[in-house]
Every structure is written in structure tokens, then in C-alpha cells.
Amino acid sequence: MEYAPAAEPGQRIRSIELADGGAVDPERAYTVAVMDETVPDEAVSSCEETGRSIEDVLEEAVRGAGTISPAQDGRLKIVEP
């Protein structure tokens, strides 16, 4: 995803693609996970409230994996507006 934080709301996401580099299909529904409060309610067409915080989810994932090795894989690029 290319993201321009200084751009006007509604213009901040410049481009987005799937993890494999493919295009997002506008006819398909996708499941995504986001951190609390990062997406405005009006941008969500449907969601399931789990009642779990992002901290709880991350802790569970790290404990389950034992160790993690985060990579800077270029999925998020900050761009100028």
C-alpha cells in the first residue's frame, strides 16, 4: 500500500495490492485485520467485533510462534501528497 498521511482524507491511500502483488478485485469481499480506531466506521461495510485488543492478538501470535522476525518487506510505503 502507498499511503500519503499528509493528503486530504479520502486521498491518503494512493495504491493498494494483494500480498502476492496482484490487483484487488472490486467484485470480491476480503477479510482484513486493522488496529483499533485506524479505519473510520463509515468505511466499513460489515465487521465482527471480537472484543480483543490488538495487544492481546499480538501477544497471542508471538507466544504461539515462540520467536518472531519482523521483516521490512516494503508492503507499506509512505509517499508525499
Secondary structure as UniProt FT lines:
FT   STRAND          2..3
FT   TURN            5..6
FT   TURN            9..10
FT   STRAND          13..15
FT   TURN            19..20
FT   TURN            26..27
FT   TURN            36..37
FT   HELIX           41..43
FT   HELIX           54..65
FT   STRAND          77..78
//
